[in-house]
Amino acid sequence: MNNAESNMPGTIHTPDVIEIRILISAMADNRAMIAETKTGPRLNTLQQDLTAARQRLAVLFGKRHGWRLSKSDFSPAVLARGGLLNGRGYHVDPWPRDLVDHAYFYRKDRKAAAVTAHLYGIFDYAKRRDTEATAALHGLRVIWPDDFPSWWLPGRTTLVVYTPLTGYA
């Protein structure tokens, strides 16, 4: 199975499978219409629809794990300790670019629980191990879901989930 096939919703086996498949299909149709629409209100509406579908998929993914989408981002250090905040935002450690792209932040009981990322490229064994090693340096574990598609660009991005290396999530 190639990377594009592994990110498609063909292996999802949960009650929300129909909604997920409909949303993924609608996103593909929507992206095709966006490519044909150059400007104007129609383009804005299509982009809003795409954002809404992504948001709904993010909510569905979080619901499976008992997580809620966060209204605010948090740093890797906050996630590693299952904390609430970065303090006042001073000296906040940023997310490494090779770990996070198109991130969605999740909380459980108000505490940082997980971050999902949608990464481009092929994630063979070596690249997965490199990603896991980098995450571990920040106190994070990497999960490579095979039961839920990337909702950023299904088939072209890989869904990656970061949780604390120990404990909380």
N, C-alpha and C positions, 0 to 999 in steps of 0.2 A: 504494500500500500504506500503510495507516495504522500508527500506532505499535504497536498491539496485534498486528497481523499480522506486523510486522517482528521482533517479539520471540519469535515462535513457532518451533518447531523444524522448520518445513516445508522449509527450504533446507539442512539439514545433510546433508553428503555424506561421511561418514567411517564406518569400521567400527563405531564405538560408537553409531551413529545409533539403533539399536533400543533400546539401554539408555537413552539420553537421552530418547527419546520415551516409553518406559514410565515413567521416573521423573517426567517432566513431567505425564503423565496421572495418575499416582498422587498427585502433589501436588495436582492440581485436585480429585480425588475426596476426598482427605484434608481439604482446606480446607472442602469442602462438609459433610463429617461433623463437623468442628470447629464449624462454624456452628450445627449442630443439637444439639450436645452442650454442655450448660451447665456441668456440674461433674463431679468425681469421677475415678476412676482411668482411665476410658475417655478423657476429655479429655487427661489427662497422656500416655497411650499414643499418642494421635493426634498430639499436639504433638512427641513424641519421634520418631515416624515421619517427620514433616515435616522436622524438623531433620536426621535421618539422610539423607533424600533430597537435601536441599540440600548436605550435606557431600559426598555421593557425586558430585553434579554438579560441585561445586567441584574435587574431586580429578580428575575426568575432564577438566575444562577445563585445569587446570594440566598434566596429563600431555601434552596436545596440544602444549604449548609447552616441555616439558622443565623445568617448575617443580614444586615441592612446596609444599603448604600449610605455612605457617609456624606454629610453636607460639606465636609472639609477634608483636605488632603492631610497626610501626616508623613513623617519621615521614616526611614528604615529603622532608626533607633526606637521610635515610639512603637512601631509594629513589633520589633523584637522583644520589647518588654510588655507588650499588651497594654500600653499606656493610653492616656486620654489626649494629651497635648504635647506640643513641642516646647512648652513654656511660653515665653513671650515672643518666640520666633527668632531670637538671637542665636547665632552659631548653630543653625539647623543644618544637619547633614543632608545633602541632596541625594536623590535617587540616582544611582549610576545609570547612564544612558543605555548601557548594554543589558540592563535588567528590566527597565520600564519604558514602555512606549504605549500610548493610548491607555493610560491607567484608570482603574476604577477602585475606589477605596471603600472598604467594608468595616463595619463595627458590630460588636456583639456586646450587649449590656453597656453601651456607650464607649467601650474600649476598642482600640484598634485590633482587628481580628485577621484581616487579609487584604492583599492588594492583588488585583488581576492586571495582567499586561497582555498586549496583543503585539507580538514581535514578528518582524519580517525575517525571511530567510529560512533555510533548511536547518532543522535541529536534529542532526545526526547524534550518535552516541557521544562523540567527543565534544560537540558544542553543548549538549545537555550537561555533561560533566563540568565543563567550564562555567556554565551558568550557575550550576549548583554550588561550585566552589566559591564563586564571587558572592552569591547570596549568603553562604555560610559565614563569610568574613563579616557580614552585617548582622549575624545572628538569626538568619532566616532559612527556612526550608522551602524547597521548590516542589510544586505538584504540577504534573503534566496531565491535565484531565483528558481522558479519551471518551468521555460520555457527554461532552458539551462542546459545541463549536465555538471558535473565536467569533465574536460578534462585531469585530471591527471591519475586517475584510475576509469573510468566510472563504476558506480555501487558499488564501494568500498570506494570512497571518496565523500565528500559533498562539493559543491561549495558554498562559503561564500563570500560576497562582503562587503567591508568596505568603507564608504564615510564619509565626514565630518558630524558631528552631526547637524550643522547649515550651511545654506547658499550654498556655491559654487557649488558642483557637481550636 
